[in-house]
Amino acid sequence: MKLRMSYLSWVILLTLIGFEIVSYLLDYFLQDNRMISFVTSVVSIMISFMILRYFLVKPIAELTERAQAIMDGDVSQTVQVEAKGELEVLARTINNMTESLRNLIIKLQ
């Protein structure tokens, strides 16, 4: 079985691995001080959420906004999401759907 990972999957994986390494090193060097480890873990989680928000939530919000405009009848909208992988495919699909709708409207007029 061939494993295929998208750009976003790699970002998430590398982010999680990076934070695990940082957490391990801090635990190793600060074994007696659990509070510092806890604070570091909380900060790492917050940074992870910010990274995920930038790479995942923001492009999905842009896609949703454009799709809503298209649904409301503005077929001049195009989706321009700077993303790779599944989000890029979804953006391209929405653009193709919009082009098909434009052509259908022209034929009906």
C-alpha positions in Angstrom: 0.0 0.0 0.0 1.4 3.4 -1.0 1.2 6.1 1.6 0.5 9.5 0.2 0.7 12.6 2.5 -0.4 16.0 1.5 1.5 19.2 2.3 -0.8 19.9 5.2 -0.3 16.5 6.6 3.5 17.0 6.6 3.1 20.4 8.3 1.0 18.8 11.1 3.3 15.8 11.5 6.5 17.9 11.6 4.9 20.4 14.0 3.9 17.6 16.4 7.3 15.9 16.1 9.0 19.2 16.8 7.0 19.9 19.9 7.5 16.3 21.2 11.3 16.8 20.8 11.2 20.1 22.7 9.0 18.6 25.4 11.3 15.6 25.8 14.4 17.8 26.0 12.8 20.1 28.6 11.7 17.1 30.6 15.2 15.7 30.5 17.0 18.9 31.5 14.3 20.0 34.0 13.2 16.7 35.6 12.6 18.2 39.0 10.6 21.2 37.8 7.2 20.1 36.6 5.7 23.6 36.4 8.1 24.6 33.7 7.3 21.5 31.7 3.6 22.2 32.1 4.0 25.8 31.0 6.1 24.7 28.1 3.5 22.2 27.1 0.7 24.8 27.2 2.8 27.2 25.1 3.6 24.4 22.6 -0.1 23.5 22.3 -1.0 27.2 21.7 1.7 27.5 19.0 0.4 24.3 17.4 -3.1 25.7 17.2 -1.8 28.9 15.7 0.1 27.0 13.0 -2.9 24.8 12.3 -5.2 27.8 12.1 -2.9 29.5 9.6 -2.5 26.4 7.3 -5.9 24.9 7.7 -8.7 27.0 9.1 -7.9 30.2 7.2 -7.9 28.6 3.7 -11.1 26.7 4.6 -12.7 30.0 5.7 -11.7 31.6 2.4 -13.2 28.7 0.5 -16.4 28.9 2.5 -16.7 32.6 1.9 -16.3 32.3 -1.9 -18.7 29.3 -2.1 -21.3 31.3 -0.2 -20.9 34.2 -2.7 -21.3 31.7 -5.5 -24.4 30.2 -3.9 -25.9 33.7 -3.6 -25.6 34.1 -7.4 -22.2 35.8 -7.8 -20.7 33.5 -10.4 -18.0 36.0 -11.2 -16.2 34.8 -8.0 -13.1 32.6 -8.3 -11.4 30.8 -5.5 -7.7 31.8 -5.0 -6.4 29.8 -2.1 -2.7 29.5 -1.6 -2.7 25.9 -0.5 -1.5 22.5 -1.5 -3.0 19.1 -1.4 -6.7 18.6 -0.7 -7.5 22.3 -0.3 -5.9 23.0 -3.7 -8.1 20.3 -5.3 -11.2 21.6 -3.6 -10.4 25.2 -4.7 -9.9 24.0 -8.3 -13.1 22.0 -8.2 -15.1 25.1 -6.9 -13.6 27.1 -9.8 -14.6 24.5 -12.3 -18.1 24.3 -10.9 -18.4 28.1 -11.1 -17.2 28.1 -14.7 -19.8 25.4 -15.5 -22.5 27.6 -13.9 -21.4 30.6 -15.9 -21.5 28.6 -19.2 -25.0 27.2 -18.2 -26.3 30.7 -17.5 -24.9 32.0 -20.9 -26.6 29.1 -22.7 -29.9 29.8 -21.0 -29.9 33.5 -21.9 
